Amino acid sequence: MATPPPPLILASASPRRLALLEQIGLKPDHLIPADLDETPRRFETPRALAGRLAREKAEAVRKIADKSDDLKPALVLAADTVVAVGRRVLPKAELSDQALACLSLLSGRGHRVFTGVALATPKGAVRSKLVETRVRFKRLSRSEVDDYLASGEWRGKAGGYAIQGLAGSFVVKLTGSYPAVMGLPLGETVALLSGAGFPVRAGWADAAA
């Protein structure tokens, strides 16, 4: 009789990350968001920030899991996405003024999206990967910016936009991982899970039926 796989915890409340996992046939057993201060450290680069936050989220939820007999065997998957122009980290916009500042900065130029993904095992090991994607926006008219702000789609999004939504119409070039810009690089996620012995493709035959 085959040994059942360990439970999978997604250390995020992001519906986008959940949808991306489901896209590749994975459904987390538990959703436990990590509550962290995401403020960059002094002189910390955007790349380093994304990697550190992904690892710290995995470690924080690992500590929660270790306090529960049911969750101790679980694998904890976490991710963090940082949008940057040069060394400048753009905020996760909560106010329209923040979103306006982001869109004004991104208009007609390229930027980078760094997404870190980390996996914490029951033995306390944390393995991680980092993906860099380059994105270029077309030059945005004021009416395009105003209409996008009115949509509210930007709220809570790194850099003030959601590439999988209306803002996809702003993108003229993307080099790297589209899923990573959404919030979770799928190839790297599968590699981490497979490396930990998780049966990533176990449900693929059923999904195709």
C-alpha positions as CSV (number, residue, x, y, z in Angstrom):
1,M,0.0,0.0,0.0
2,A,1.4,3.4,-1.0
3,T,2.4,5.8,1.7
4,P,0.1,8.9,1.6
5,P,1.9,12.1,0.8
6,P,2.6,14.6,3.6
7,P,0.1,17.4,4.0
8,L,0.9,20.6,2.0
9,I,0.6,24.0,3.7
10,L,0.5,27.1,1.5
11,A,1.9,30.0,3.7
12,S,-0.2,32.6,1.9
13,A,-3.7,34.1,1.7
14,S,-3.1,35.0,-2.0
15,P,-5.9,33.6,-4.3
16,R,-3.5,33.9,-7.2
17,R,-0.9,31.6,-5.6
18,L,-3.7,29.1,-4.8
19,A,-5.0,29.2,-8.3
20,L,-1.5,28.7,-9.7
21,L,-1.0,25.6,-7.6
22,E,-4.4,24.3,-8.7
23,Q,-3.4,24.9,-12.3
24,I,-0.7,22.2,-11.9
25,G,-3.0,19.8,-10.1
26,L,-2.0,20.7,-6.5
27,K,-4.5,21.6,-3.8
28,P,-2.9,22.6,-0.4
29,D,-4.4,20.9,2.6
30,H,-4.1,24.1,4.7
31,L,-3.8,27.8,4.1
32,I,-1.8,29.5,6.8
33,P,-0.7,33.0,5.9
34,A,2.6,34.2,7.4
35,D,2.3,37.5,9.3
36,L,5.6,39.3,8.8
37,D,7.0,42.8,8.6
38,E,8.0,43.1,4.9
39,T,9.9,46.3,5.2
40,P,13.2,46.1,3.3
41,R,16.4,46.2,5.5
42,R,18.8,49.0,5.0
43,F,20.8,48.6,1.8
44,E,18.9,45.4,1.0
45,T,18.5,44.8,-2.7
46,P,15.1,43.8,-4.2
47,R,16.5,40.4,-5.1
48,A,17.7,39.8,-1.6
49,L,14.4,41.0,-0.1
50,A,12.3,38.6,-2.2
51,G,14.5,35.7,-1.2
52,R,14.6,36.6,2.5
53,L,10.8,37.1,2.8
54,A,10.0,33.8,1.1
55,R,12.3,31.9,3.5
56,E,11.1,33.8,6.5
57,K,7.5,33.1,5.6
58,A,8.2,29.4,5.3
59,E,10.1,29.4,8.6
60,A,7.3,31.3,10.4
61,V,4.6,28.9,9.3
62,R,6.9,25.9,10.0
63,K,7.0,27.0,13.6
64,I,3.2,27.1,13.7
65,A,3.0,23.7,12.1
66,D,5.5,22.2,14.6
67,K,3.1,23.0,17.5
68,S,0.4,20.7,16.0
69,D,0.6,17.0,15.8
70,D,-1.5,17.0,12.7
71,L,0.6,19.6,10.9
72,K,4.1,18.4,12.0
73,P,4.5,16.1,9.0
74,A,3.5,18.9,6.5
75,L,5.6,20.6,3.9
76,V,5.3,24.4,4.1
77,L,5.4,26.3,0.8
78,A,5.9,30.1,0.8
79,A,6.6,32.8,-1.8
80,D,7.2,36.5,-2.0
81,T,7.1,38.9,-5.0
82,V,9.0,42.2,-5.2
83,V,8.6,44.7,-8.1
84,A,11.5,47.0,-8.6
85,V,12.8,49.8,-10.8
86,G,16.6,49.7,-10.4
87,R,17.2,49.3,-6.6
88,R,13.9,50.9,-5.8
89,V,11.3,48.5,-4.3
90,L,7.7,49.5,-5.3
91,P,5.1,49.1,-2.6
92,K,2.1,46.8,-2.4
93,A,-0.3,49.6,-3.2
94,E,-3.1,50.1,-0.7
95,L,-3.9,53.7,-1.6
96,S,-4.7,55.1,-5.0
97,D,-1.9,57.7,-4.6
98,Q,0.5,54.8,-4.2
99,A,-0.8,53.0,-7.3
100,L,-0.7,56.2,-9.3
101,A,3.0,56.7,-8.3
102,C,3.8,53.1,-9.3
103,L,2.0,53.3,-12.7
104,S,3.6,56.7,-13.5
105,L,7.0,55.2,-12.8
106,L,6.4,52.0,-14.8
107,S,4.8,53.7,-17.8
108,G,6.9,53.4,-20.9
109,R,9.8,51.6,-19.2
110,G,11.1,48.2,-18.1
111,H,11.1,46.9,-14.5
112,R,12.0,43.7,-12.8
113,V,9.9,41.3,-10.8
114,F,11.7,39.1,-8.3
115,T,9.8,36.1,-6.9
116,G,11.3,33.9,-4.2
117,V,9.8,30.6,-3.4
118,A,10.8,28.5,-0.3
119,L,9.9,25.1,1.0
120,A,10.3,24.1,4.7
121,T,10.4,20.4,5.5
122,P,9.3,18.7,8.7
123,K,13.0,18.2,9.6
124,G,13.5,22.0,9.6
125,A,15.4,22.3,6.3
126,V,14.4,25.3,4.1
127,R,15.2,25.2,0.4
128,S,14.5,28.1,-1.8
129,K,14.8,29.4,-5.4
130,L,14.6,32.9,-6.8
131,V,13.3,33.9,-10.2
132,E,13.9,37.2,-12.0
133,T,11.5,38.4,-14.7
134,R,11.8,41.5,-16.8
135,V,8.6,43.3,-17.8
136,R,8.1,46.4,-20.0
137,F,5.0,48.5,-20.0
138,K,3.8,50.6,-22.9
139,R,3.6,54.4,-22.3
140,L,0.3,54.8,-20.4
141,S,-2.0,57.7,-21.2
142,R,-3.6,59.6,-18.2
143,S,-7.0,58.2,-19.1
144,E,-5.6,54.6,-19.1
145,V,-4.1,55.2,-15.6
146,D,-7.3,56.8,-14.3
147,D,-9.5,53.9,-15.6
148,Y,-7.2,51.4,-14.1
149,L,-7.2,53.2,-10.8
150,A,-11.0,53.2,-10.9
151,S,-11.0,49.4,-11.4
152,G,-9.5,48.9,-7.9
153,E,-7.6,45.9,-9.3
154,W,-4.3,47.4,-8.1
155,R,-5.2,47.2,-4.4
156,G,-2.7,45.1,-2.5
157,K,-0.7,44.3,-5.6
158,A,3.1,44.6,-5.7
159,G,4.0,47.5,-8.0
160,G,0.3,48.6,-8.1
161,Y,-0.8,46.2,-10.8
162,A,-2.0,42.6,-11.5
163,I,-0.5,41.2,-14.7
164,Q,-3.2,38.4,-14.9
165,G,-5.9,41.1,-15.0
166,L,-6.6,44.3,-16.8
167,A,-3.0,45.4,-16.5
168,G,-2.0,42.6,-18.8
169,S,-3.0,45.0,-21.6
170,F,-0.1,47.3,-20.5
171,V,2.6,44.8,-21.1
172,V,4.6,45.0,-24.3
173,K,7.4,42.6,-23.4
174,L,8.1,39.9,-20.8
175,T,11.3,37.9,-20.4
176,G,11.2,35.2,-17.8
177,S,8.3,33.6,-15.9
178,Y,4.7,34.8,-16.3
179,P,3.5,32.7,-13.3
180,A,6.3,34.2,-11.2
181,V,5.0,37.7,-11.9
182,M,1.6,36.5,-10.8
183,G,3.2,35.3,-7.6
184,L,4.5,31.8,-7.9
185,P,7.1,30.4,-10.4
186,L,5.6,27.0,-11.2
187,G,8.7,25.2,-12.6
188,E,10.8,26.1,-9.5
189,T,7.9,25.2,-7.2
190,V,7.6,21.8,-8.7
191,A,11.4,21.3,-8.5
192,L,11.3,22.1,-4.8
193,L,8.4,19.8,-4.0
194,S,9.8,17.0,-6.1
195,G,13.1,17.3,-4.4
196,A,11.4,16.8,-1.0
197,G,9.7,13.7,-2.3
198,F,6.2,15.1,-2.8
199,P,4.3,13.4,-5.6
200,V,3.6,16.5,-7.7
201,R,2.1,14.6,-10.7
202,A,0.1,12.0,-8.7
203,G,-3.3,13.6,-9.7
204,W,-2.5,14.5,-13.3
205,A,-4.2,11.4,-14.8
206,D,-7.4,12.2,-12.8
207,A,-7.3,15.8,-13.9
208,A,-7.2,14.8,-17.6
209,A,-10.1,12.4,-17.3
